[in-house]
């Protein structure tokens, strides 16, 4: 019964997430992505806690370490993409300096 409830919640969250993101105007994608990357930093904290659990299990340590690595890649990659997207809105320098 618990598994069915968890699958229902996962399916509902996936459906609602897709519907909400699909309705976001293109002008808001960059700020939304930046905000979600900041929130994703919380994933790193949870992964560090999972990796540091002292239960004498190598599986917990391996999965926790993998979670730290993957969460870090996710956050850093998201910030790089956001920075590149914001760079597209900067004015191009024509090579002339004005003082």
N, C-alpha and C positions, 0 to 999 in steps of 0.2 A: 504493500500500500504506500509506503514512504517513497519508493522508487517511482511509482506512478505520479505522485504529487510533485516530486522534483522534476520529472520530465515535463509535466504540465507547466510548471513555473518557468522552466528553461524555454519551452516552445513559446509561451506567452511573451516572455522578455525578448526573444529573438524577433517575433512578429511585431511587437510594439516598437522596438528599436529601429527596425527597418522602415516602418511606416513613418516614424518621427523624422528620421534622417532624410527620407525621400522628400519630405515636405519643406526642408530647409532651403531658402533661396541661395543661389550661388554666391551672392555677396557676403553671406554669413558663414561660408564654409571655413575660411581661414581663422576667424576668431573662435569658431566652434571647435576646430581641430586643436588650436592652441590651448583652449580651456580643457579639452578632454585629455590632452597630453599632461597637463598639470595634475589632473585627477588621477591619471594612470601612474603617477609617481607613488601613489599609495600602494599600488601593486608591488612595487619594489620593497616597501617596508614589510608587507605581508610575506613576501618571498624570503626576506632576510630572517624573519621570525621563524618561518618554516624550516629554513636551512640550519638554524641554530638550536632547534629542539634537541634536547639531550635525552634521547630514548634508546641509545645504543643500537640504532638501526641504520645500516648503510644505505638502505633504500630511501629513507627520509632525507638523509644528507645529500644523496645524489639528486633526488627530485627537487629538493629545496635549492640546491646550487643551480640546477638547470633553470628553475623558475627565476632566480635572480638574474642569470645571464639573459634569458629571453625577455624579461620585463625591461631590463636596461636597454637592450637593443630596440625594443618597441618605443620607449620614451625618447631615446636619443634620435632614432630615425624619424619620429614624429616631429621633433623640434627642427631637425634639418630640413624636412619637407616644408614645414611652416615658414622657416627662414627663407627658403627659396621662393615660396609663393609670395611672401611679403616683398622680396626683392624685385618681383615683377612689377610692383606698383611704384617703385622709386623712379624719379626722373633720371633719364640718361644724361651723363655729363658730356657736353659737346666738345670738351677739350680746352675750352677757354676759361681762364680764371678771371674773376671779377673781384675787385677790391673796393 
